[in-house]
Amino acid sequence: MLNQTELLILDELRKNSRTSIATISSKLGIPATTILMKMKKLEKAVIEKYTSIVNFQKLGMYVRVNFAIKARYKDKLEKHIIEHPNVNSVCTLSGEYDYYFETVFPDMASLYNFIESLDEYGLFKIDEHHIIEDLQREKISLVEDNIKYPKHLA
């Protein structure tokens, strides 16, 4: 279990993983050495990697589709979607679907080629959801608003 200081640091890193230790120290009123020590602990305990949230449209990837799929040949399908260059993330599911995954494509023709590539895996069910606009991404705060920052920083 993480303590309040660790949650505050983690919350700042979730907002911007490139935030400097000095900035976090100043914002939270916690010594930089403590921040560094706690970050090392967090990296071992809960941080899987530091990453960026990308605007795919600015990279020429205008078509974003999330899929839910149930298939006969799960192992082969799993390998295919994990290795496919247009698949961004993959989850296994319980219930009526086996996999849920996010894809990005430059155009509709690329999307249709991808969908056709799925036919050989014995699909029972496929749902596709075209993403029109992100309203919110990666926003969950790990600490309550009323205890987020020391009083002298509020």
Helices and strands as residue ranges (DSSP letters): H 4-15, H 21-28, H 32-45, G 56-59, E 63-71, H 74-83, E 87-92, E 99-105, H 108-117, G 119-121, E 123-130, G 145-147, G 151-153
